[in-house]
Amino acid sequence: MNEKYDILLKELDLIDSSIRQMDELTKGVKEWSIATWTASIGFALAISQLTPYVALTAAIPAMFWLVDASYRRIQSQFIKRHKQIQIFINSEDFELFLKKEVRFDIMKMRCKDNSALEFFSVMSYFSVCFLYLGQIALSFMLWWLV
């Protein structure tokens, strides 16, 4: 059809695969968070001299939360770009783009927004908060109980 149109379709494919890859990365981060946190709790409770330090295990999910949020932020930028392309394809400007009368950036891949607000926004996703804050709260509850 049109070379730029083909590139735009390829960009959508690349963005889709990148979004899936970010999903896999964040899944792995969650799995490692659960495994290392559980192991550290078990280790601290198994050795009586380490029991007073159970509260320090709260640092583990906090660190993984930051890593997870950084991956989710990148994923969010891919999703924003995907939506931007979808809106453009469904607009009247798209026909003009095909006729090379309107310019639209292609192969941009991500809508970068380096603001701290975006980072904290992805940190506050319910599923993410629930897991990491739950682990942190359980660390302190166990410390209080022992």
Phi, psi and omega in degrees: 000291182210137183301316180293325177296317178297320178295321178296319176295320178295321177299317178300319178297316180296320179295315178302315180292327178292321177297316178297321179295319177296324175300316180295320179297315181292328175297316178298320178298316178298316180298316178294323178299312181297316183295312182289322179294315180297317179297318181291323175297312180300318179296314181294326180280334182285329181254116188299331179289339181266351183305320179297345184260013180302325181298333180293342178293346177294338179291332183297305178295332179296319179292318178295328178299318179295319178295314179301316181296323180293321176293319180294328178295316178297317179299320179299322179292323175296317181296319178299318179294320178301314179296322179300317179292318179300316179297317180296316181298327180270005180266170177288335180294340183296318178298321178291327177298317179296329178273003179065032178259345180231142180263140173215127181296129177243157183058039176274331174067308183229147171265094186285132174222106186270021182283150177294331180300319179296319180298314180289333177296315179287334176293334186267008174303138187303312183297326180285312179301316184301315181293303187288318177294326176298316178296316180298314180297319179295324177300314181289325178295316178296319178299319180292324182284334182260000000 
